[in-house]
Amino acid sequence: MQAIEAITKRRAVRAYTDIPVPDDVLDRLLRAALAAPTGSGSQAWTLLVVRDPDRRRAIADLVIAGAARYFTIMRPPAEGAGPEAHAQWAADYAETTLATYRDAPVWILGLVVPRHNYPEQMREGGHIDDVLSLGFAMENLFVAARAEGLGTVPTTAFQRFEKDRLRAIVALPDDIDPAIITPLGAPPAFPEELPPAIRKLRRPWRSLVHDDTWGNVRSS
Ligand SMILES: Cc1cc2nc3c(=O)[nH]c(=O)nc-3n(C[C@H](O)[C@H](O)[C@H](O)COP(=O)(O)O)c2cc1C
């Protein structure tokens, strides 16, 4: 599959089979990820590959629980539903939509690893560059995975409130941030479209391109 096709066909995959990912394929994906640009050449990243079944299961459980919390906060309650009923709806919804995360044969944790190489006046911007660089690396991985017929989903919000629990599962020190994580595995089928709720929000691409000056929205 060519690069543009892999980029446009990549979708957030939220259903997985347990078909194993061969080692050579995994290595190719990891090396593609680590070929990404990296601010100041810092390589302030590490990819933690989780294949141990107990750890994978614990990560999937944590992510599904985090998703329930996310949906509780982000989705409006049904008419007349009190806080408890809404939280129960969110837990059921997370379980229904993400249960096969427990089947994914691999989880990849994208870690921001401070290299302590920024002087004081560059520290904040340097940290942002480190996070951006990890994002580029993970996008390389997502696109390369799509080209290999494997699914991924950039996940930042679902682990947001549970990072210490996640750190404990994989023995991560406190100063290392598991900022972007993903299951990796073959989906039963690749989604061809965005889910309807997201598709409705999608802005036409031209409205997101301005030519020469701000506000000069591309019209054709
Ligand atoms: C920075 C970032 C964070 C995201 N966090 C999550 C997440 O925590 N959970 C999740 O299921 N999807 C997450 N997504 C996936 C988006 O929901 C998805 O990319 C978006 O709906 C567009 O769908 P597509 O990836 O199929 O184009 C995240 C995407 C990005 C770029």
The ligand as a Tripos MOL2 file, in Angstrom:
@<TRIPOS>MOLECULE
LIG
   31    33     1     0     0
SMALL
NO_CHARGES

@<TRIPOS>ATOM
      1 C1         -4.6630   13.5330   20.3470 C.3       1 LIG1
      2 C2         -5.6980   12.4500   20.1610 C.ar      1 LIG1
      3 C3         -6.2300   11.8200   21.2460 C.ar      1 LIG1
      4 C4         -7.1640   10.7960   21.0880 C.ar      1 LIG1
      5 N1         -7.6200   10.1300   22.1880 N.ar      1 LIG1
      6 C5         -8.4970    9.1200   22.0240 C.ar      1 LIG1
      7 C6         -8.8910    8.3570   23.1390 C.ar      1 LIG1
      8 O1         -8.4810    8.5730   24.2930 O.2       1 LIG1
      9 N2         -9.7430    7.3310   22.9130 N.ar      1 LIG1
     10 C7        -10.2000    7.0030   21.6540 C.ar      1 LIG1
     11 O2        -10.9520    6.0340   21.5170 O.2       1 LIG1
     12 N3         -9.8400    7.7320   20.5830 N.ar      1 LIG1
     13 C8         -8.9950    8.7570   20.7370 C.ar      1 LIG1
     14 N4         -8.5640    9.4640   19.6410 N.ar      1 LIG1
     15 C9         -9.0570    9.0810   18.3030 C.3       1 LIG1
     16 C10       -10.0420   10.0930   17.7270 C.3       1 LIG1
     17 O3        -11.2850    9.9690   18.3690 O.3       1 LIG1
     18 C11       -10.1520    9.8260   16.2220 C.3       1 LIG1
     19 O4         -8.8790    9.9820   15.6460 O.3       1 LIG1
     20 C12       -11.1270   10.7850   15.5640 C.3       1 LIG1
     21 O5        -12.4400   10.5070   15.9990 O.3       1 LIG1
     22 C13       -11.0830   10.6960   14.0490 C.3       1 LIG1
     23 O6        -11.2550    9.3600   13.6170 O.3       1 LIG1
     24 P1        -10.1630    8.6460   12.7070 P.3       1 LIG1
     25 O7         -8.9160    8.4860   13.5210 O.co2     1 LIG1
     26 O8        -10.7920    7.3510   12.3210 O.co2     1 LIG1
     27 O9         -9.9060    9.5440   11.5390 O.co2     1 LIG1
     28 C14        -7.6130   10.4490   19.7830 C.ar      1 LIG1
     29 C15        -7.0650   11.1050   18.6710 C.ar      1 LIG1
     30 C16        -6.1110   12.0740   18.8520 C.ar      1 LIG1
     31 C17        -5.5150   12.7380   17.6350 C.3       1 LIG1
@<TRIPOS>BOND
     1     1     2 1
     2     2     3 ar
     3     2    30 ar
     4     3     4 ar
     5     4     5 ar
     6     4    28 ar
     7     5     6 ar
     8     6     7 ar
     9     6    13 1
    10     7     8 2
    11     7     9 ar
    12     9    10 ar
    13    10    11 2
    14    10    12 ar
    15    12    13 ar
    16    13    14 ar
    17    14    15 1
    18    14    28 ar
    19    15    16 1
    20    16    17 1
    21    16    18 1
    22    18    19 1
    23    18    20 1
    24    20    21 1
    25    20    22 1
    26    22    23 1
    27    23    24 1
    28    24    25 2
    29    24    26 1
    30    24    27 1
    31    28    29 ar
    32    29    30 ar
    33    30    31 1
@<TRIPOS>SUBSTRUCTURE
     1 LIG1         1 GROUP 0 **** ****
